[in-house]
Amino acid sequence: MIGTVLCYVLLPAARLLWALRDAFFTCRKNVLLAKNTSTQIEGIFGATRGKSVPEEQEALLQQWLEEGAENLSASESAPAVGKASVTLTSDWLEGSELLMTSLSDLNSAPEVTWCAGQQLTELHALASSEPQDHEVTELAKLPAEETVAVAGNAPWAAVVPQMDHQIAGCATIDVEVQNEDPAVLAWSLAHSAETAPTEPPAWPIQDTVQFCSLAAEVPYHEILWRDWEDLSVQPCVLEQVSRNTPLFEFQVMSYNILAQDLVEQGLDLYLHCHPDILNWNYRLPNLLQEIQHWDPDVLCLQEVQENHYWEQLEPTFKEMGFACFYKRRTGTKTDGCAVCYKHSRFQLISLSPIEYFRPGLDILNRDNVGLVLLLQPLLPEGLDLKAVSPLCVANTHVLFNPRRGDIKLAQMALLLAEIDKIAKTTEGSYYPVILCGDLNSVPDSPLYKFIRNGELSYHGMPAWKVSGQEDFSQQLYSRKLLAPLWPSSLGITDNCQYVTLYQPKKSGRRKYSRDFLLQFHFCDVACERPPQLVLLEGVTDAKPDRPAHWPKPAAMVKDPDPQPFVPRSSGIIQHGLNLTSVYSHFLPQRGRPEVTTMPMGLGATVDYIFYSAEPVENGSRGGRRLYRDGALKLLGRLSLLSEDVLLLANGLPNPFCSSDHLCLLASFGLEISSLKEGCQ
């Protein structure tokens, strides 16, 4: 009997403590946001901070109090089995933001340690106490929710997750709240911050929406922890250090930040999220906080809503030292791509916005866009006699539609042709290239292999197979790719180069001159009688003689103005940029694939950072070309997460990650050479 009663008592108490702990760290996140040095972030956060509870909500809470007091008088209320006290203050634990702080660091704070010890002591007290008979009787009478506090005439309630059994008693909690967090429905605060500990009765809270429960043993702050992987110990980098060759180090971030218009147009995709965490006023400070924490030198963003960019993002990024460029999607779309770079570290050489839409071409009838920049790294003082190569940075968001792989390939061909034009040197080689974006294709899909291996044989391939997003093999009819993939009028060769760059055209040229064509009238081939030709006297039996004034045979004359011949392969497209991925797309420690997004609760990798490398001679493994670092070296990367870990955090977005994608971050080193050596 005692064991049964303890189960009834301890389980609700433990769940309550975990709910308090989550709310504790949520409030801390808000405190840190308020302390942020960025005036723009403070302004945005301040606009939603300190708001009073709406009158309807306050009246409803007051009604709950009155109903609870009527149902249970003070003399009949069940005795409190225990109390849990938590104090939240604003002057605790300075340091990194919540998302980047591990649980072990949080527990080292004096306030946290004290609170945890106090809760543990009280929990042991609960376990050691033996309930009386009248307490056991009350178990069947109490509701499933638990009233946890009353603050003077400003009541607030914490909702405990619904359980299959009733709970005994009430826990009174003294909380000094600094900030209101709309993302956590369990904490609804009123005007006053002063608390008066009382023993209120319990009452049911109806029609309460709750977040999906987390595993109690793994809180958010450990779930979303991402490690920095130091790759500077690789042999190629160590060899560079041994030669005492300096490197220009910089960081690149690629991030699909989820445009608010797309959220509101596709709410069915975010049914697992509470509406408050989908609000732009909540999401924006989180996104800015994350970007400001990692402080990249180059920032490539996708799904950037146009009005948010001009009104909020660009002003904030400029305060952070970025120069920004934006390209909205064509048509009626309201979002696009942005590329920002620290003007203290790079200088713009050229900018090329790309529109993939081509009127009249079915294969290019979508509104996706891209940006290609050529940047000159700025060396610090003291390196006047040194030089560093320009860097080409590209950013794009490829079409999502899993069934139209033909469009995805054509869009990528246009982007690669633009990169080929911008990044090519006068000697015919390429400056280092970094390609970022949401490519809406999974690793080892044909599109991914095309980018990484530089070649793809596509003729006869089902269009849905190109991106590997979904399997439509069971359908009776599916679109197949036929060669050539795009018409020659597009001006792109199958080598993903512009025709004008493939073979320059001379000015004032004509296709063929009349005199040149007349030379073939009496050529040797034309004057030979075909063997199958019926012999007719006077008609087919004579061989014409070339008149004296007639031009010489074509074999003896060169056309001074030939039309360039553009080779079209039989279903094969190629490029020569030698790109490899920053990420390996697999987590060896967990034995699971990496994930960058969670559509409908299913993890997938669709976001990438590719960079220039040198192919290993005769190097291939399982159909994958092998690379080694060249002038551009990968020094580190921010680890990704697996699907099971993100599921514990209720998927994406969640209260701590405000996009349905994870950000990608990589650190690079670009070789610095002396001026006499030049730079390529």
FITI-639494 format. One record per residue (C-alpha): residue number from 0; residue in three letters; z, x, y. Coordinates in steps of 0.5 Angstrom, whole numbers, plus 500, padded with zeros to 3 digits. Layout:
N
PT   n res   z   x   y
PT NUM ala   Z   X   Y
...
***
This chain:
680
PT   n res   z   x   y
PT   0 met 500 500 500
PT   1 ile 502 506 505
PT   2 gly 495 509 503
PT   3 thr 491 503 505
PT   4 val 495 502 511
PT   5 leu 494 509 513
PT   6 cys 486 509 512
PT   7 tyr 486 503 517
PT   8 val 490 506 522
PT   9 leu 487 513 522
PT  10 leu 480 512 521
PT  11 pro 479 508 528
PT  12 ala 484 513 531
PT  13 ala 479 519 529
PT  14 arg 473 515 531
PT  15 leu 476 513 538
PT  16 leu 478 521 539
PT  17 trp 471 523 538
PT  18 ala 468 517 542
PT  19 leu 473 520 548
PT  20 arg 471 527 546
PT  21 asp 463 525 547
PT  22 ala 465 522 554
PT  23 phe 469 528 556
PT  24 phe 463 533 555
PT  25 thr 459 527 559
PT  26 cys 463 527 565
PT  27 arg 463 535 565
PT  28 lys 456 535 565
PT  29 asn 456 530 571
PT  30 val 461 535 575
PT  31 leu 457 541 573
PT  32 leu 451 537 576
PT  33 ala 454 536 582
PT  34 lys 456 543 583
PT  35 asn 449 545 582
PT  36 thr 447 550 588
PT  37 ser 440 546 589
PT  38 thr 440 542 595
PT  39 gln 435 537 592
PT  40 ile 438 536 585
PT  41 glu 445 535 589
PT  42 gly 441 530 593
PT  43 ile 438 526 587
PT  44 phe 445 526 584
PT  45 gly 449 524 590
PT  46 ala 444 518 590
PT  47 thr 447 515 584
PT  48 arg 454 518 584
PT  49 gly 460 514 587
PT  50 lys 457 507 586
PT  51 ser 462 501 585
PT  52 val 461 497 579
PT  53 pro 457 491 581
PT  54 glu 461 484 582
PT  55 glu 458 481 576
PT  56 gln 461 486 572
PT  57 glu 468 487 575
PT  58 ala 468 479 575
PT  59 leu 467 480 567
PT  60 leu 472 485 566
PT  61 gln 477 481 570
PT  62 gln 475 475 565
PT  63 trp 476 480 559
PT  64 leu 483 482 561
PT  65 glu 485 475 563
PT  66 glu 483 472 556
PT  67 gly 486 478 552
PT  68 ala 493 476 556
PT  69 glu 492 469 554
PT  70 asn 491 470 547
PT  71 leu 496 475 546
PT  72 ser 503 475 550
PT  73 ala 507 481 551
PT  74 ser 512 479 546
PT  75 glu 507 478 541
PT  76 ser 502 484 542
PT  77 ala 502 489 536
PT  78 pro 506 495 537
PT  79 ala 502 501 539
PT  80 val 501 506 533
PT  81 gly 500 512 538
PT  82 lys 497 514 544
PT  83 ala 491 519 546
PT  84 ser 491 522 553
PT  85 val 486 526 556
PT  86 thr 485 529 563
PT  87 leu 478 530 566
PT  88 thr 479 535 572
PT  89 ser 473 538 576
PT  90 asp 476 545 577
PT  91 trp 475 547 570
PT  92 leu 471 552 566
PT  93 glu 466 554 571
PT  94 gly 459 557 568
PT  95 ser 453 554 564
PT  96 glu 450 547 564
PT  97 leu 452 543 558
PT  98 leu 446 543 555
PT  99 met 446 551 554
PT 100 thr 454 552 553
PT 101 ser 456 552 546
PT 102 leu 462 548 543
PT 103 ser 466 554 542
PT 104 asp 466 556 549
PT 105 leu 468 549 551
PT 106 asn 474 550 547
PT 107 ser 476 556 550
PT 108 ala 478 553 556
PT 109 pro 485 551 557
PT 110 glu 484 544 559
PT 111 val 480 543 553
PT 112 thr 485 547 548
PT 113 trp 491 543 551
PT 114 cys 487 536 550
PT 115 ala 485 538 543
PT 116 gly 492 540 541
PT 117 gln 495 534 544
PT 118 gln 490 529 540
PT 119 leu 492 533 534
PT 120 thr 499 533 535
PT 121 glu 499 525 536
PT 122 leu 494 524 530
PT 123 his 499 527 525
PT 124 ala 504 523 528
PT 125 leu 500 517 527
PT 126 ala 499 519 519
PT 127 ser 507 521 518
PT 128 ser 509 514 521
PT 129 glu 510 508 516
PT 130 pro 508 502 519
PT 131 gln 513 496 518
PT 132 asp 511 489 515
PT 133 his 510 486 521
PT 134 glu 505 491 523
PT 135 val 501 490 517
PT 136 thr 501 483 518
PT 137 glu 498 484 525
PT 138 leu 492 488 522
PT 139 ala 488 481 520
PT 140 lys 489 478 527
PT 141 leu 486 484 531
PT 142 pro 479 484 533
PT 143 ala 474 490 531
PT 144 glu 473 492 538
PT 145 glu 479 496 542
PT 146 thr 482 496 549
PT 147 val 483 503 551
PT 148 ala 486 502 558
PT 149 val 487 498 565
PT 150 ala 487 502 571
PT 151 gly 491 497 576
PT 152 asn 486 492 579
PT 153 ala 480 496 576
PT 154 pro 480 495 569
PT 155 trp 475 499 564
PT 156 ala 474 499 557
PT 157 ala 471 504 552
PT 158 val 468 501 546
PT 159 val 469 503 539
PT 160 pro 463 503 534
PT 161 gln 464 497 530
PT 162 met 467 497 523
PT 163 asp 468 493 517
PT 164 his 475 492 518
PT 165 gln 480 491 523
PT 166 ile 484 496 527
PT 167 ala 492 496 529
PT 168 gly 495 497 536
PT 169 cys 492 500 542
PT 170 ala 491 507 545
PT 171 thr 493 508 552
PT 172 ile 489 513 555
PT 173 asp 490 516 562
PT 174 val 483 519 565
PT 175 glu 482 521 572
PT 176 val 474 520 572
PT 177 gln 470 524 577
PT 178 asn 463 522 576
PT 179 glu 460 516 573
PT 180 asp 455 517 568
PT 181 pro 450 511 566
PT 182 ala 447 514 560
PT 183 val 454 513 556
PT 184 leu 455 505 555
PT 185 ala 462 506 553
PT 186 trp 465 508 559
PT 187 ser 464 503 565
PT 188 leu 468 505 571
PT 189 ala 471 501 577
PT 190 his 473 503 584
PT 191 ser 479 506 583
PT 192 ala 481 513 580
PT 193 glu 488 512 580
PT 194 thr 491 510 573
PT 195 ala 497 506 571
PT 196 pro 499 507 563
PT 197 thr 500 500 560
PT 198 glu 500 497 554
PT 199 pro 494 492 554
PT 200 pro 493 487 549
PT 201 ala 486 488 545
PT 202 trp 480 483 546
PT 203 pro 473 482 543
PT 204 ile 467 485 547
PT 205 gln 461 481 546
PT 206 asp 454 483 546
PT 207 thr 455 490 547
PT 208 val 449 495 546
PT 209 gln 451 501 542
PT 210 phe 448 508 541
PT 211 cys 446 510 534
PT 212 ser 452 513 531
PT 213 leu 453 521 531
PT 214 ala 456 525 525
PT 215 ala 463 526 527
PT 216 glu 463 533 525
PT 217 val 457 535 529
PT 218 pro 458 533 537
PT 219 tyr 452 534 541
PT 220 his 453 540 544
PT 221 glu 452 544 538
PT 222 ile 447 540 535
PT 223 leu 442 541 541
PT 224 trp 444 549 542
PT 225 arg 438 553 542
PT 226 asp 438 561 540
PT 227 trp 434 566 544
PT 228 glu 430 570 539
PT 229 asp 429 577 542
PT 230 leu 423 580 539
PT 231 ser 423 586 543
PT 232 val 425 590 537
PT 233 gln 419 589 533
PT 234 pro 415 596 532
PT 235 cys 409 595 537
PT 236 val 414 594 542
PT 237 leu 419 600 540
PT 238 glu 412 604 540
PT 239 gln 411 602 547
PT 240 val 418 604 549
PT 241 ser 418 611 545
PT 242 arg 411 612 550
PT 243 asn 415 611 556
PT 244 thr 410 606 558
PT 245 pro 413 601 563
PT 246 leu 412 593 562
PT 247 phe 412 588 567
PT 248 glu 416 583 564
PT 249 phe 416 575 566
PT 250 gln 417 568 562
PT 251 val 413 562 561
PT 252 met 415 555 560
PT 253 ser 411 550 557
PT 254 tyr 414 543 558
PT 255 asn 411 536 557
PT 256 ile 416 532 562
PT 257 leu 414 525 560
PT 258 ala 411 521 566
PT 259 gln 416 515 568
PT 260 asp 410 510 568
PT 261 leu 408 512 561
PT 262 val 415 510 559
PT 263 glu 415 504 562
PT 264 gln 408 502 559
PT 265 gly 411 504 552
PT 266 leu 418 502 551
PT 267 asp 417 500 544
PT 268 leu 417 508 543
PT 269 tyr 424 508 546
PT 270 leu 428 503 542
PT 271 his 433 508 540
PT 272 cys 434 510 547
PT 273 his 439 506 552
PT 274 pro 435 504 558
PT 275 asp 440 508 562
PT 276 ile 438 514 560
PT 277 leu 430 512 561
PT 278 asn 431 511 568
PT 279 trp 428 516 572
PT 280 asn 434 517 577
PT 281 tyr 438 520 571
PT 282 arg 432 524 567
PT 283 leu 430 528 574
PT 284 pro 437 531 575
PT 285 asn 437 533 567
PT 286 leu 430 536 567
PT 287 leu 431 540 574
PT 288 gln 437 543 571
PT 289 glu 434 545 565
PT 290 ile 428 548 568
PT 291 gln 433 552 573
PT 292 his 437 554 568
PT 293 trp 432 558 564
PT 294 asp 428 560 571
PT 295 pro 421 561 568
PT 296 asp 416 565 572
PT 297 val 411 561 570
PT 298 leu 412 554 569
PT 299 cys 406 549 566
PT 300 leu 408 542 566
PT 301 gln 404 536 563
PT 302 glu 405 528 564
PT 303 val 407 530 571
PT 304 gln 407 523 575
PT 305 glu 403 524 581
PT 306 asn 408 521 586
PT 307 his 414 524 583
PT 308 tyr 410 531 584
PT 309 trp 409 530 591
PT 310 glu 415 527 593
PT 311 gln 420 530 589
PT 312 leu 418 536 584
PT 313 glu 414 540 589
PT 314 pro 419 540 594
PT 315 thr 424 542 589
PT 316 phe 420 547 586
PT 317 lys 418 550 593
PT 318 glu 426 551 594
PT 319 met 426 555 587
PT 320 gly 421 560 590
PT 321 phe 415 557 586
PT 322 ala 408 556 589
PT 323 cys 405 550 585
PT 324 phe 398 547 583
PT 325 tyr 397 540 581
PT 326 lys 391 536 578
PT 327 arg 392 529 576
PT 328 arg 388 525 571
PT 329 thr 381 522 573
PT 330 gly 380 515 573
PT 331 thr 386 510 574
PT 332 lys 391 515 570
PT 333 thr 398 516 575
PT 334 asp 400 523 571
PT 335 gly 397 530 570
PT 336 cys 398 537 569
PT 337 ala 402 542 574
PT 338 val 402 550 574
PT 339 cys 407 553 578
PT 340 tyr 409 561 579
PT 341 lys 414 565 583
PT 342 his 410 567 589
PT 343 ser 415 573 589
PT 344 arg 412 576 582
PT 345 phe 405 573 582
PT 346 gln 399 572 587
PT 347 leu 393 567 586
PT 348 ile 386 570 585
PT 349 ser 383 564 583
PT 350 leu 384 557 581
PT 351 ser 380 552 577
PT 352 pro 382 545 576
PT 353 ile 378 542 570
PT 354 glu 376 535 569
PT 355 tyr 374 533 562
PT 356 phe 371 526 563
PT 357 arg 363 527 563
PT 358 pro 359 520 565
PT 359 gly 354 518 560
PT 360 leu 357 522 554
PT 361 asp 361 519 549
PT 362 ile 364 525 547
PT 363 leu 367 526 553
PT 364 asn 369 520 556
PT 365 arg 377 520 557
PT 366 asp 381 522 563
PT 367 asn 384 528 561
PT 368 val 385 535 565
PT 369 gly 387 542 565
PT 370 leu 388 548 570
PT 371 val 386 555 569
PT 372 leu 389 560 574
PT 373 leu 388 568 575
PT 374 leu 394 571 577
PT 375 gln 395 578 580
PT 376 pro 402 581 578
PT 377 leu 406 584 584
PT 378 leu 410 590 582
PT 379 pro 416 592 585
PT 380 glu 417 597 590
PT 381 gly 417 604 588
PT 382 leu 411 603 583
PT 383 asp 405 604 588
PT 384 leu 401 609 584
PT 385 lys 401 604 578
PT 386 ala 397 598 576
PT 387 val 397 592 572
PT 388 ser 392 587 569
PT 389 pro 391 580 572
PT 390 leu 393 575 568
PT 391 cys 390 568 566
PT 392 val 394 562 565
PT 393 ala 391 556 563
PT 394 asn 395 549 562
PT 395 thr 392 542 559
PT 396 his 394 536 556
PT 397 val 389 534 550
PT 398 leu 387 527 548
PT 399 phe 392 523 544
PT 400 asn 388 519 540
PT 401 pro 388 521 532
PT 402 arg 382 518 530
PT 403 arg 378 522 536
PT 404 gly 378 529 534
PT 405 asp 371 530 536
PT 406 ile 373 529 543
PT 407 lys 379 534 542
PT 408 leu 374 539 540
PT 409 ala 370 538 546
PT 410 gln 375 538 551
PT 411 met 378 544 548
PT 412 ala 371 547 548
PT 413 leu 370 546 556
PT 414 leu 377 549 557
PT 415 leu 375 555 553
PT 416 ala 369 556 557
PT 417 glu 373 556 563
PT 418 ile 378 561 561
PT 419 asp 372 565 559
PT 420 lys 369 565 566
PT 421 ile 375 566 569
PT 422 ala 378 571 565
PT 423 lys 372 576 563
PT 424 thr 372 582 567
PT 425 thr 366 586 569
PT 426 glu 365 590 563
PT 427 gly 365 584 559
PT 428 ser 372 584 556
PT 429 tyr 378 579 558
PT 430 tyr 384 580 562
PT 431 pro 390 577 558
PT 432 val 390 570 557
PT 433 ile 396 565 556
PT 434 leu 394 558 554
PT 435 cys 400 553 554
PT 436 gly 399 545 553
PT 437 asp 400 539 549
PT 438 leu 394 539 544
PT 439 asn 396 533 540
PT 440 ser 395 537 534
PT 441 val 399 540 529
PT 442 pro 400 547 526
PT 443 asp 394 549 521
PT 444 ser 390 543 523
PT 445 pro 382 545 524
PT 446 leu 383 544 532
PT 447 tyr 389 549 531
PT 448 lys 385 554 527
PT 449 phe 379 554 531
PT 450 ile 384 556 537
PT 451 arg 387 561 533
PT 452 asn 382 564 528
PT 453 gly 376 563 533
PT 454 glu 372 559 529
PT 455 leu 371 552 526
PT 456 ser 366 549 521
PT 457 tyr 366 542 523
PT 458 his 359 539 520
PT 459 gly 361 533 516
PT 460 met 369 533 517
PT 461 pro 372 526 519
PT 462 ala 374 526 526
PT 463 trp 381 524 524
PT 464 lys 382 530 520
PT 465 val 381 535 526
PT 466 ser 388 534 529
PT 467 gly 392 533 523
PT 468 gln 396 528 526
PT 469 glu 395 522 521
PT 470 asp 392 521 515
PT 471 phe 386 516 515
PT 472 ser 383 518 508
PT 473 gln 384 511 505
PT 474 gln 380 507 510
PT 475 leu 373 505 508
PT 476 tyr 369 508 514
PT 477 ser 371 514 518
PT 478 arg 367 517 524
PT 479 lys 364 524 522
PT 480 leu 363 530 526
PT 481 leu 355 532 526
PT 482 ala 352 538 529
PT 483 pro 351 539 534
PT 484 leu 358 536 537
PT 485 trp 355 536 544
PT 486 pro 349 536 547
PT 487 ser 345 542 550
PT 488 ser 346 538 557
PT 489 leu 353 539 557
PT 490 gly 351 547 559
PT 491 ile 356 549 554
PT 492 thr 354 554 548
PT 493 asp 357 554 541
PT 494 asn 360 560 543
PT 495 cys 364 556 548
PT 496 gln 361 559 554
PT 497 tyr 357 557 560
PT 498 val 350 557 559
PT 499 thr 349 561 566
PT 500 leu 354 566 563
PT 501 tyr 351 567 557
PT 502 gln 344 569 560
PT 503 pro 344 569 567
PT 504 lys 338 565 570
PT 505 lys 333 568 575
PT 506 ser 332 565 582
PT 507 gly 325 561 583
PT 508 arg 323 561 576
PT 509 arg 318 556 572
PT 510 lys 319 554 565
PT 511 tyr 312 557 563
PT 512 ser 306 559 567
PT 513 arg 299 555 566
PT 514 asp 295 562 565
PT 515 phe 300 564 560
PT 516 leu 299 558 556
PT 517 leu 292 559 556
PT 518 gln 292 565 553
PT 519 phe 293 562 546
PT 520 his 287 558 546
PT 521 phe 283 564 543
PT 522 cys 288 567 539
PT 523 asp 287 570 532
PT 524 val 291 564 529
PT 525 ala 288 559 533
PT 526 cys 281 562 531
PT 527 glu 282 562 523
PT 528 arg 280 556 519
PT 529 pro 285 553 515
PT 530 pro 283 553 508
PT 531 gln 284 546 507
PT 532 leu 280 544 512
PT 533 val 274 540 510
PT 534 leu 267 544 512
PT 535 leu 263 540 516
PT 536 glu 257 544 519
PT 537 gly 257 545 526
PT 538 val 264 543 527
PT 539 thr 269 546 522
PT 540 asp 264 552 520
PT 541 ala 264 556 527
PT 542 lys 269 561 530
PT 543 pro 269 561 537
PT 544 asp 268 567 541
PT 545 arg 273 569 547
PT 546 pro 269 569 553
PT 547 ala 269 575 557
PT 548 his 273 572 563
PT 549 trp 278 569 558
PT 550 pro 285 572 559
PT 551 lys 288 577 554
PT 552 pro 291 575 547
PT 553 ala 298 573 548
PT 554 ala 301 579 544
PT 555 met 298 583 549
PT 556 val 302 580 555
PT 557 lys 309 579 556
PT 558 asp 311 573 560
PT 559 pro 314 575 566
PT 560 asp 319 569 566
PT 561 pro 321 566 560
PT 562 gln 326 561 559
PT 563 pro 333 563 556
PT 564 phe 334 561 549
PT 565 val 341 558 547
PT 566 pro 342 559 540
PT 567 arg 346 552 537
PT 568 ser 349 553 530
PT 569 ser 349 549 524
PT 570 gly 356 546 525
PT 571 ile 360 552 527
PT 572 ile 363 553 534
PT 573 gln 367 560 536
PT 574 his 370 563 541
PT 575 gly 372 570 543
PT 576 leu 379 570 546
PT 577 asn 383 572 540
PT 578 leu 389 568 541
PT 579 thr 395 567 537
PT 580 ser 401 563 537
PT 581 val 408 565 540
PT 582 tyr 412 560 535
PT 583 ser 411 561 527
PT 584 his 412 553 527
PT 585 phe 417 554 521
PT 586 leu 425 556 521
PT 587 pro 427 560 516
PT 588 gln 434 560 517
PT 589 arg 434 552 515
PT 590 gly 428 552 511
PT 591 arg 424 547 515
PT 592 pro 418 546 520
PT 593 glu 420 547 527
PT 594 val 419 540 532
PT 595 thr 417 540 539
PT 596 thr 417 532 539
PT 597 met 419 526 535
PT 598 pro 414 520 536
PT 599 met 417 514 533
PT 600 gly 423 518 530
PT 601 leu 418 523 526
PT 602 gly 418 530 528
PT 603 ala 412 534 529
PT 604 thr 409 540 533
PT 605 val 404 539 538
PT 606 asp 406 543 544
PT 607 tyr 404 551 544
PT 608 ile 404 557 548
PT 609 phe 398 562 545
PT 610 tyr 397 569 548
PT 611 ser 392 574 548
PT 612 ala 393 579 542
PT 613 glu 389 584 538
PT 614 pro 386 582 531
PT 615 val 388 587 525
PT 616 glu 382 590 523
PT 617 asn 380 587 516
PT 618 gly 386 583 517
PT 619 ser 387 576 514
PT 620 arg 392 572 510
PT 621 gly 390 565 507
PT 622 gly 385 564 512
PT 623 arg 389 566 518
PT 624 arg 387 572 522
PT 625 leu 392 577 523
PT 626 tyr 394 579 530
PT 627 arg 398 585 533
PT 628 asp 400 585 540
PT 629 gly 396 589 545
PT 630 ala 397 590 553
PT 631 leu 400 583 553
PT 632 lys 407 583 548
PT 633 leu 411 578 546
PT 634 leu 418 580 548
PT 635 gly 422 574 546
PT 636 arg 422 566 545
PT 637 leu 427 560 546
PT 638 ser 428 557 539
PT 639 leu 426 550 537
PT 640 leu 429 545 533
PT 641 ser 428 542 526
PT 642 glu 427 534 525
PT 643 asp 434 533 522
PT 644 val 438 536 527
PT 645 leu 434 532 532
PT 646 leu 436 526 528
PT 647 leu 443 527 529
PT 648 ala 442 527 536
PT 649 asn 439 520 536
PT 650 gly 432 523 537
PT 651 leu 428 524 543
PT 652 pro 430 523 549
PT 653 asn 437 523 549
PT 654 pro 443 523 554
PT 655 phe 442 531 554
PT 656 cys 434 532 553
PT 657 ser 431 527 558
PT 658 ser 424 528 555
PT 659 asp 421 526 548
PT 660 his 418 533 548
PT 661 leu 422 540 548
PT 662 cys 421 545 552
PT 663 leu 417 552 550
PT 664 leu 420 558 553
PT 665 ala 417 565 552
PT 666 ser 418 572 555
PT 667 phe 412 577 555
PT 668 gly 411 584 557
PT 669 leu 405 587 561
PT 670 glu 403 594 560
PT 671 ile 403 598 567
PT 672 ser 398 603 567
PT 673 ser 397 609 573
PT 674 leu 391 608 578
PT 675 lys 387 613 575
PT 676 glu 387 610 568
PT 677 gly 385 603 571
PT 678 cys 387 596 569
PT 679 gln 383 592 564
***
